[in-house]
Amino acid sequence: MYTAEDFEHVRVECCDSCQRYLKTVDLTKSGLAEPLVDEIAAVPLDLWAQERGYTKLQSNLMQM
């Protein structure tokens, strides 16, 4: 699991077995979070995972 200081309520969860990851928004840390908006805003987390060889489990609405 990886989180960034700028996105404390968004995390990347990676599986070393299948080399896939998904990004989750924790609404308990920020009740005002907007999952779709935060998904796009937290693109640096996707880049972090992809630089380490992980592939996103499922694309979002923006096909990212």
Rosetta constraint file for C-alpha pairs under 8 A:
AtomPair CA 1 CA 11 HARMONIC 6.68 0.50
AtomPair CA 1 CA 12 HARMONIC 5.54 0.50
AtomPair CA 1 CA 13 HARMONIC 4.47 0.50
AtomPair CA 1 CA 14 HARMONIC 6.15 0.50
AtomPair CA 2 CA 11 HARMONIC 5.56 0.50
AtomPair CA 2 CA 12 HARMONIC 5.11 0.50
AtomPair CA 2 CA 13 HARMONIC 6.58 0.50
AtomPair CA 3 CA 7 HARMONIC 6.76 0.50
AtomPair CA 3 CA 8 HARMONIC 6.14 0.50
AtomPair CA 3 CA 9 HARMONIC 7.91 0.50
AtomPair CA 3 CA 10 HARMONIC 6.45 0.50
AtomPair CA 3 CA 11 HARMONIC 4.64 0.50
AtomPair CA 3 CA 12 HARMONIC 6.46 0.50
AtomPair CA 3 CA 45 HARMONIC 7.65 0.50
AtomPair CA 4 CA 8 HARMONIC 6.00 0.50
AtomPair CA 4 CA 10 HARMONIC 7.86 0.50
AtomPair CA 4 CA 11 HARMONIC 7.53 0.50
AtomPair CA 4 CA 45 HARMONIC 7.46 0.50
AtomPair CA 7 CA 11 HARMONIC 7.65 0.50
AtomPair CA 7 CA 42 HARMONIC 6.85 0.50
AtomPair CA 8 CA 29 HARMONIC 7.65 0.50
AtomPair CA 9 CA 25 HARMONIC 5.74 0.50
AtomPair CA 9 CA 26 HARMONIC 5.04 0.50
AtomPair CA 9 CA 27 HARMONIC 7.03 0.50
AtomPair CA 9 CA 29 HARMONIC 5.48 0.50
AtomPair CA 9 CA 30 HARMONIC 6.16 0.50
AtomPair CA 9 CA 33 HARMONIC 7.91 0.50
AtomPair CA 10 CA 23 HARMONIC 6.92 0.50
AtomPair CA 10 CA 24 HARMONIC 5.63 0.50
AtomPair CA 10 CA 25 HARMONIC 4.49 0.50
AtomPair CA 10 CA 26 HARMONIC 6.11 0.50
AtomPair CA 10 CA 38 HARMONIC 7.50 0.50
AtomPair CA 10 CA 42 HARMONIC 7.37 0.50
AtomPair CA 11 CA 23 HARMONIC 5.61 0.50
AtomPair CA 11 CA 24 HARMONIC 5.43 0.50
AtomPair CA 11 CA 25 HARMONIC 6.63 0.50
AtomPair CA 11 CA 26 HARMONIC 7.89 0.50
AtomPair CA 11 CA 45 HARMONIC 7.58 0.50
AtomPair CA 12 CA 21 HARMONIC 6.62 0.50
AtomPair CA 12 CA 22 HARMONIC 5.77 0.50
AtomPair CA 12 CA 23 HARMONIC 4.46 0.50
AtomPair CA 12 CA 24 HARMONIC 6.44 0.50
AtomPair CA 12 CA 45 HARMONIC 6.65 0.50
AtomPair CA 12 CA 46 HARMONIC 7.70 0.50
AtomPair CA 12 CA 49 HARMONIC 7.48 0.50
AtomPair CA 13 CA 21 HARMONIC 5.46 0.50
AtomPair CA 13 CA 22 HARMONIC 5.50 0.50
AtomPair CA 13 CA 23 HARMONIC 6.26 0.50
AtomPair CA 13 CA 24 HARMONIC 7.58 0.50
AtomPair CA 14 CA 19 HARMONIC 7.00 0.50
AtomPair CA 14 CA 20 HARMONIC 5.93 0.50
AtomPair CA 14 CA 21 HARMONIC 4.23 0.50
AtomPair CA 14 CA 22 HARMONIC 6.70 0.50
AtomPair CA 14 CA 49 HARMONIC 7.77 0.50
AtomPair CA 14 CA 54 HARMONIC 7.26 0.50
AtomPair CA 15 CA 19 HARMONIC 5.43 0.50
AtomPair CA 15 CA 20 HARMONIC 5.56 0.50
AtomPair CA 15 CA 21 HARMONIC 6.14 0.50
AtomPair CA 16 CA 20 HARMONIC 7.41 0.50
AtomPair CA 19 CA 53 HARMONIC 6.89 0.50
AtomPair CA 19 CA 54 HARMONIC 4.82 0.50
AtomPair CA 19 CA 55 HARMONIC 6.35 0.50
AtomPair CA 20 CA 54 HARMONIC 4.96 0.50
AtomPair CA 20 CA 55 HARMONIC 4.63 0.50
AtomPair CA 20 CA 56 HARMONIC 5.50 0.50
AtomPair CA 20 CA 57 HARMONIC 5.55 0.50
AtomPair CA 21 CA 49 HARMONIC 7.32 0.50
AtomPair CA 21 CA 54 HARMONIC 6.13 0.50
AtomPair CA 21 CA 55 HARMONIC 6.05 0.50
AtomPair CA 21 CA 56 HARMONIC 4.93 0.50
AtomPair CA 21 CA 57 HARMONIC 5.56 0.50
AtomPair CA 22 CA 56 HARMONIC 5.78 0.50
AtomPair CA 22 CA 57 HARMONIC 5.72 0.50
AtomPair CA 22 CA 58 HARMONIC 7.35 0.50
AtomPair CA 23 CA 39 HARMONIC 7.50 0.50
AtomPair CA 23 CA 45 HARMONIC 7.97 0.50
AtomPair CA 23 CA 46 HARMONIC 7.79 0.50
AtomPair CA 25 CA 33 HARMONIC 7.59 0.50
AtomPair CA 25 CA 35 HARMONIC 6.00 0.50
AtomPair CA 25 CA 38 HARMONIC 7.45 0.50
AtomPair CA 25 CA 39 HARMONIC 7.81 0.50
AtomPair CA 26 CA 30 HARMONIC 6.87 0.50
AtomPair CA 27 CA 31 HARMONIC 4.98 0.50
AtomPair CA 27 CA 32 HARMONIC 7.44 0.50
AtomPair CA 27 CA 33 HARMONIC 6.22 0.50
AtomPair CA 33 CA 38 HARMONIC 6.94 0.50
AtomPair CA 34 CA 38 HARMONIC 5.81 0.50
AtomPair CA 35 CA 39 HARMONIC 5.86 0.50
AtomPair CA 36 CA 40 HARMONIC 6.66 0.50
AtomPair CA 37 CA 41 HARMONIC 6.16 0.50
AtomPair CA 38 CA 42 HARMONIC 5.80 0.50
AtomPair CA 39 CA 43 HARMONIC 6.89 0.50
AtomPair CA 39 CA 60 HARMONIC 7.87 0.50
AtomPair CA 42 CA 46 HARMONIC 7.31 0.50
AtomPair CA 43 CA 47 HARMONIC 6.45 0.50
AtomPair CA 44 CA 48 HARMONIC 6.17 0.50
AtomPair CA 45 CA 49 HARMONIC 6.37 0.50
AtomPair CA 46 CA 50 HARMONIC 6.10 0.50
AtomPair CA 46 CA 56 HARMONIC 7.83 0.50
AtomPair CA 47 CA 51 HARMONIC 5.97 0.50
AtomPair CA 48 CA 52 HARMONIC 6.65 0.50
AtomPair CA 49 CA 53 HARMONIC 6.65 0.50
AtomPair CA 49 CA 54 HARMONIC 5.41 0.50
AtomPair CA 49 CA 55 HARMONIC 7.50 0.50
AtomPair CA 50 CA 54 HARMONIC 4.95 0.50
AtomPair CA 50 CA 55 HARMONIC 6.17 0.50
AtomPair CA 50 CA 56 HARMONIC 7.98 0.50
AtomPair CA 59 CA 63 HARMONIC 5.00 0.50
AtomPair CA 59 CA 64 HARMONIC 5.20 0.50
AtomPair CA 60 CA 64 HARMONIC 5.59 0.50
